[in-house]
């Protein structure tokens, strides 16, 4: 998993991926301890925008600070180019808002995201 976070590069050194019952979950952590999470009900290749009609969601965690893009906060798009019982490939981008109760503030912009994972 790779991405750009607020203009700086992100390259996961540890990745966890699962797909069961049409629900996909991905998590990647880089060498700086930053973690990007992606989840949603993904049953076929396609584009899944953040919003009230989509289950796609994103998160970004840096230390004790967390940001999210989900149904009511943030924005973004998950594009799944292929998915099967054994893996998934695609791209993503999102603007995440701060999660209340954490040390986060302001929005975070994640662009040029890409993943190619095995389940």
C-alpha positions as CSV (number, residue, x, y, z in Angstrom):
1,X,0.0,0.0,0.0
2,X,1.3,3.4,-1.0
3,X,-0.1,6.9,-0.8
4,X,0.7,10.6,-0.3
5,X,-0.3,12.1,3.1
6,X,-0.4,15.9,3.1
7,X,2.2,15.9,0.3
8,X,4.6,13.4,1.9
9,X,5.1,9.8,0.8
10,X,3.7,6.8,2.6
11,X,4.8,3.2,1.9
12,X,3.4,0.4,4.1
13,X,6.0,-2.0,5.6
14,X,3.3,-4.1,7.2
15,X,-0.1,-4.8,5.6
16,X,-3.2,-6.7,6.9
17,X,-6.0,-7.6,4.6
18,X,-9.2,-9.6,5.0
19,X,-12.3,-10.3,2.9
20,X,-15.3,-12.2,4.1
21,X,-19.0,-12.0,3.4
22,X,-18.5,-9.2,1.0
23,X,-16.7,-7.0,3.6
24,X,-13.1,-5.9,2.8
25,X,-10.7,-4.5,5.4
26,X,-7.2,-3.3,4.7
27,X,-4.6,-1.8,7.0
28,X,-1.1,-0.6,6.2
29,X,1.5,0.8,8.6
30,X,4.7,2.6,7.4
31,X,8.1,2.8,9.0
32,X,7.1,6.0,10.8
33,X,4.1,4.3,12.5
34,X,1.4,5.9,10.5
35,X,-1.5,3.7,9.7
36,X,-4.1,3.9,6.9
37,X,-7.2,1.8,7.2
38,X,-9.7,1.1,4.4
39,X,-13.0,-0.8,4.8
40,X,-16.4,-1.4,3.2
41,X,-18.9,-3.7,1.7
42,X,-17.2,-4.4,-1.6
43,X,-18.8,-7.1,-3.7
44,X,-17.5,-6.2,-7.2
45,X,-15.0,-4.0,-8.9
46,X,-16.1,-0.4,-9.1
47,X,-15.9,3.1,-7.6
48,X,-17.1,3.5,-4.0
49,X,-17.5,7.2,-2.9
50,X,-17.7,8.2,0.8
51,X,-21.2,9.3,1.5
52,X,-24.6,8.2,2.9
53,X,-25.2,5.5,0.2
54,X,-21.8,3.9,0.5
55,X,-20.3,1.7,3.2
56,X,-16.7,2.7,2.2
57,X,-14.7,4.3,4.9
58,X,-11.1,5.4,5.6
59,X,-9.0,6.1,8.6
60,X,-5.5,7.6,9.3
61,X,-3.8,7.1,12.7
62,X,-0.5,8.8,13.7
63,X,0.4,8.1,17.3
64,X,-2.6,9.0,19.5
65,X,-4.2,11.2,16.7
66,X,-6.9,9.8,14.4
67,X,-8.7,11.1,11.4
68,X,-11.6,9.5,9.5
69,X,-13.6,9.7,6.3
70,X,-16.9,8.0,6.6
71,X,-20.6,8.5,6.0
72,X,-20.9,11.8,7.8
73,X,-17.4,13.2,7.9
74,X,-14.7,13.7,5.2
75,X,-14.8,12.7,1.6
76,X,-13.1,10.4,-0.7
77,X,-13.2,7.6,-3.2
78,X,-12.2,3.9,-3.2
79,X,-11.8,2.4,-6.7
80,X,-11.5,-1.4,-6.7
81,X,-10.1,-2.6,-10.0
82,X,-10.2,-6.3,-9.1
83,X,-11.4,-8.4,-6.2
84,X,-11.7,-12.1,-5.5
85,X,-11.5,-14.5,-2.6
86,X,-7.7,-14.4,-2.8
87,X,-6.9,-10.7,-3.2
88,X,-7.8,-7.1,-4.3
89,X,-6.2,-4.3,-6.2
90,X,-7.2,-0.6,-6.5
91,X,-6.7,3.0,-5.7
92,X,-8.0,5.5,-3.2
93,X,-8.0,9.1,-2.1
94,X,-9.6,10.8,0.8
95,X,-9.9,13.9,3.0
96,X,-10.3,12.9,6.6
97,X,-11.6,14.9,9.5
98,X,-10.4,14.7,13.1
99,X,-11.8,12.0,15.4
100,X,-13.2,13.5,18.6
101,X,-11.4,12.3,21.8
102,X,-8.1,12.0,20.0
103,X,-5.2,14.5,19.7
104,X,-6.0,15.1,16.1
105,X,-6.8,18.6,14.6
106,X,-7.5,19.9,11.2
107,X,-8.1,17.7,8.1
108,X,-5.7,15.3,6.5
109,X,-5.4,14.9,2.7
110,X,-4.5,11.4,1.4
111,X,-4.0,11.2,-2.3
112,X,-2.5,8.8,-4.9
113,X,-3.3,5.8,-2.8
114,X,-2.8,2.3,-4.3
115,X,-3.1,-1.2,-3.0
116,X,-2.5,-4.7,-4.3
117,X,-3.2,-7.2,-1.5
118,X,-3.6,-10.9,-0.9
119,X,-6.2,-12.2,1.5
